[in-house]
Amino acid sequence: MRIIPIGLAPSLDTASCGDESGEVPKLDLPLARREFLKGTGLLFGTIAAGSVLAALAPSPVWALELKALSKAEGEGLMAMGRVLYPHKKLPDAVYALLAKDLDAKAVGDAAAATQLRAGLAALNQAAGGNFIKATAAKKLEIVKAIEGQPFFNTVRGQCVTSLYDNDMAFAVFGYPGSAWEKGGYITRGFQDLKWLPAPSAQDSPPPYFG
């Protein structure tokens, strides 16, 4: 089975988005066989057929290698990420990037690894054994109870970049990528967002070019 090893893929350059149309091209992710991923834990899943990413990714199956955390710990971080920043449109492959980035920080940093493992163990204990299998309401209750604690702040802070600063999220939300180096957004789809209501004529004056 061929897979997308998103944990091993090189950084994606947002400048690869189409300059004229703002269209996100097919993701140029390297393919590898499952046996080459031999980390401590392995997260994997599939991209739903018919979704935005299904048309962009070279394979419907993705996998991510963890070097410090276990598969269960990685899945726990993904589940917590969905509680903190719930997006039905974002597939698990995007939330797996949160686990990848936190796992990378835990490699060679005993304090970071200990904080993550202790925090995840506390989530499981509060859920009566398995945070991942708890109901959505119970997960929300558990995460709210630890708001402001170091573990909570670590995961929440990492979510901001891990979940939103990647080409997969850009494709789902319709973000065409950075535009400042291409002259700004006025000539690159300034008002083409499909997920916001159309602005009124009064709120859309003629562009000012100086």
C-alpha positions as CSV (number, residue, x, y, z in Angstrom):
1,M,0.0,0.0,0.0
2,R,1.4,3.4,-0.9
3,I,1.1,6.1,1.7
4,I,1.8,9.8,2.2
5,P,4.4,10.1,5.0
6,I,3.5,13.6,6.1
7,G,5.8,13.3,9.0
8,L,8.8,13.0,6.6
9,A,7.7,15.3,3.9
10,P,9.7,18.5,3.2
11,S,8.2,21.9,4.2
12,L,5.6,23.0,1.7
13,D,6.1,26.4,0.2
14,T,2.9,28.5,0.1
15,A,4.3,30.3,-2.9
16,S,3.5,27.2,-4.9
17,C,-0.2,28.3,-5.0
18,G,-1.2,29.6,-8.4
19,D,-0.3,33.3,-8.9
20,E,-3.3,34.1,-11.1
21,S,-6.1,31.9,-9.9
22,G,-5.1,31.3,-6.3
23,E,-5.7,27.6,-6.9
24,V,-3.7,25.2,-4.8
25,P,-1.9,22.7,-7.0
26,K,-1.6,19.0,-6.2
27,L,0.5,18.5,-3.1
28,D,3.9,17.4,-4.1
29,L,4.4,14.9,-1.2
30,P,6.9,12.1,-1.5
31,L,5.6,8.5,-1.4
32,A,7.1,5.7,0.6
33,R,6.2,2.2,1.7
34,R,4.9,1.6,5.2
35,E,7.9,-0.5,6.2
36,F,10.2,2.5,6.0
37,L,8.4,4.3,8.8
38,K,9.9,2.8,12.0
39,G,9.5,5.4,14.7
40,T,8.3,4.9,18.2
41,G,4.7,5.4,17.1
42,L,2.9,5.5,13.8
43,L,-0.2,7.5,13.1
44,F,-2.1,6.7,9.9
45,G,-5.4,7.2,8.2
46,T,-7.2,8.0,5.0
47,I,-8.4,11.1,3.3
48,A,-12.2,11.0,2.6
49,A,-13.1,10.5,-1.0
50,G,-14.7,13.6,-2.5
51,S,-13.0,16.0,-0.1
52,V,-10.9,19.0,-1.2
53,L,-7.7,17.2,-0.2
54,A,-8.6,14.0,-2.0
55,A,-8.2,15.8,-5.3
56,L,-4.8,17.3,-4.2
57,A,-3.0,14.5,-2.5
58,P,-1.2,11.8,-4.5
59,S,-2.6,9.1,-2.3
60,P,-5.7,8.7,-0.1
61,V,-3.7,7.1,2.7
62,W,-1.4,9.1,5.0
63,A,1.1,8.1,7.7
64,L,3.2,10.0,10.2
65,E,6.1,8.7,12.2
66,L,6.6,9.7,15.9
67,K,10.1,9.5,17.3
68,A,9.4,10.1,21.0
69,L,5.7,9.5,21.6
70,S,3.6,6.4,21.2
71,K,0.8,6.0,18.8
72,A,-1.7,6.3,21.6
73,E,-0.1,9.5,22.8
74,G,-0.1,10.9,19.3
75,E,-3.8,10.1,18.9
76,G,-4.5,11.7,22.3
77,L,-2.9,15.0,21.1
78,M,-4.9,14.8,17.9
79,A,-8.1,14.4,20.0
80,M,-7.2,17.3,22.3
81,G,-6.5,19.4,19.2
82,R,-9.9,18.8,17.9
83,V,-11.4,19.9,21.2
84,L,-9.4,23.1,21.2
85,Y,-9.9,24.0,17.5
86,P,-12.8,21.9,16.1
87,H,-13.1,21.9,12.3
88,K,-15.2,19.3,10.7
89,K,-13.6,20.1,7.3
90,L,-10.1,19.4,8.5
91,P,-9.1,15.7,8.2
92,D,-7.1,13.8,10.8
93,A,-4.0,14.3,8.6
94,V,-3.9,17.9,9.6
95,Y,-4.4,17.3,13.3
96,A,-1.6,14.7,13.0
97,L,0.7,17.6,12.3
98,L,0.1,18.8,15.8
99,A,1.3,15.5,17.2
100,K,4.3,15.6,14.8
101,D,5.4,19.0,15.9
102,L,5.0,18.3,19.7
103,D,6.7,14.9,19.2
104,A,9.7,16.8,17.6
105,K,9.9,19.0,20.6
106,A,9.9,16.0,22.9
107,V,12.9,14.4,21.1
108,G,16.0,15.2,23.1
109,D,14.0,17.3,25.6
110,A,13.2,15.2,28.7
111,A,11.2,18.0,30.3
112,A,9.0,18.5,27.3
113,A,8.4,14.7,26.9
114,T,7.5,14.4,30.5
115,Q,5.0,17.2,30.4
116,L,3.3,15.7,27.3
117,R,3.2,12.2,28.8
118,A,1.9,13.4,32.2
119,G,-0.7,15.6,30.6
120,L,-2.0,12.9,28.3
121,A,-2.1,10.4,31.2
122,A,-4.1,13.0,33.2
123,L,-6.6,13.3,30.3
124,N,-7.0,9.5,30.3
125,Q,-7.5,9.4,34.0
126,A,-10.1,12.1,33.9
127,A,-11.9,10.2,31.2
128,G,-12.0,7.0,33.2
129,G,-9.4,5.3,31.2
130,N,-9.3,6.5,27.6
131,F,-9.7,10.2,26.6
132,I,-9.9,9.3,22.9
133,K,-13.0,7.2,23.4
134,A,-14.8,9.7,25.6
135,T,-17.9,11.5,24.3
136,A,-17.4,15.0,22.8
137,A,-19.1,16.6,25.8
138,K,-16.8,14.7,28.2
139,K,-13.7,15.7,26.2
140,L,-14.7,19.3,26.3
141,E,-15.4,19.1,30.1
142,I,-12.0,17.5,30.7
143,V,-10.0,20.0,28.6
144,K,-11.8,23.0,30.1
145,A,-10.9,21.7,33.6
146,I,-7.1,22.0,32.7
147,E,-7.4,25.4,31.0
148,G,-4.4,27.6,31.9
149,Q,-2.2,24.7,33.0
150,P,1.3,24.3,31.4
151,F,0.3,21.2,29.4
152,F,-2.9,22.9,28.1
153,N,-0.9,26.0,27.1
154,T,1.7,24.0,25.3
155,V,-0.8,22.1,23.2
156,R,-3.0,25.1,22.5
157,G,0.0,27.3,21.5
158,Q,1.3,24.6,19.1
159,C,-2.2,24.3,17.5
160,V,-2.0,27.8,16.0
161,T,0.9,27.0,13.7
162,S,0.5,23.2,13.3
163,L,-3.1,23.3,12.3
164,Y,-3.2,26.4,10.1
165,D,0.3,27.0,8.7
166,N,0.3,24.2,6.1
167,D,-0.9,23.6,2.5
168,M,-3.6,21.1,3.5
169,A,-5.3,23.7,5.7
170,F,-4.9,26.4,3.1
171,A,-6.6,24.1,0.5
172,V,-9.5,23.3,2.9
173,F,-10.1,27.0,3.9
174,G,-9.5,28.4,0.4
175,Y,-6.5,30.4,1.4
176,P,-4.3,31.1,-1.8
177,G,-1.1,31.6,0.1
178,S,1.2,34.5,0.8
179,A,0.7,37.5,-1.5
180,W,2.8,40.4,-0.3
181,E,5.7,39.4,-2.4
182,K,3.4,39.2,-5.4
183,G,1.9,42.7,-5.1
184,G,-0.7,42.1,-2.3
185,Y,-4.2,40.7,-2.3
186,I,-6.1,43.3,-4.2
187,T,-5.2,41.7,-7.6
188,R,-5.1,38.1,-6.2
189,G,-8.6,37.3,-5.0
190,F,-9.1,39.9,-2.3
191,Q,-12.8,39.1,-2.1
192,D,-13.1,35.6,-3.4
193,L,-13.6,33.8,-0.1
194,K,-16.4,31.3,-0.4
195,W,-17.0,30.8,3.4
196,L,-17.8,34.5,4.2
197,P,-20.9,36.4,3.2
198,A,-20.5,38.8,0.3
199,P,-19.7,42.3,1.5
200,S,-22.1,45.1,0.6
201,A,-21.3,47.7,-2.1
202,Q,-20.8,50.3,0.7
203,D,-18.1,48.1,2.3
204,S,-16.4,47.6,-1.1
205,P,-15.1,50.9,-2.3
206,P,-12.9,51.1,-5.4
207,P,-9.3,49.9,-4.7
208,Y,-6.8,52.6,-3.9
209,F,-3.4,52.2,-5.7
210,G,-1.8,55.4,-4.4
